[in-house]
């Protein structure tokens, strides 16, 4: 143990009473700066604050506040921050693994052992970050719903003003499908599994679903107000039907049988003519975004 590791009085072996003047406790100090060693420690050169005080027949090495002690306190703070950052990264790694397994195997087939293997950790360690398998799955599905809502909303906000109300709906169709069919494991996991959750686990994911449904309701209501939808269309029923079809696409999608591009264009045509009816502009080109995240990055880099 070094001198700098002391934070209080450090008791050393007693000094014979003959060393004391008249039996009265005295204080003697000597500088340790030049000493090569002292009992139980081997300090290097220190400031004049390093001293031994002989009080009541006992030698005590007084530990003053050295710059190294201050540095150690700062290092502890940095270590705590690093630990928190590492913990957050591990938690995210577990969630990423959960989303991937959920998107492949569904709620019933997802096991903690599979998640642990994907996250490259021991299964019991997961309980340090999540209370249960159900809590972990719910968080991954909730995050997936939030991820879809965020990416669709971001693309819609970045669209140019010359897009019609129906164009905005068709862009939302494309972004939703591309996000759920390969770009985001979270979106796929959410679309495939939210309906499989037991009723007592649906509250948190459904909060995000309600927010996302409101986004779609506004899109369809705007299209109705712009005269681009068939007369008498109920926006609430339209949202349920459209989102139901889009979410179910991730269940049956097989990249060996059809491409995402083909499914996107087919879904856009169905939505355009299903919502628009005789008012649909058949000759108007379908809007194409492509990968929504790459599209957003391109918009950000455009002056």
Secondary structure, DSSP 8 states (H G I E B T S, - for coil): --GGG--S-EEEEE--GGGSSTT-----EEE-TT-S-BTTB---S--TT-EEEEETTEEEEE----HHHHHHHHHHHHHHHHHHHHHHHHHHHHHHHHHHHHHHHHHHH--HHHHHHHHTS-GGGGGGT-S-HHHHHHHHHHHHHHHHHHHHHHHHHHS-TTS-HHHHHHHHHHHHHHIIIII-HHHHHHHHHGGGS-GGGHHHHHHHHHHHHHHHHHHHHHHHHTT-S-TT--HHHHHHHHHHHHHHHHHH--TTT--HHHHHHHHHHHHHHHHHGGG--TTS------SHHHHHHHHHH--
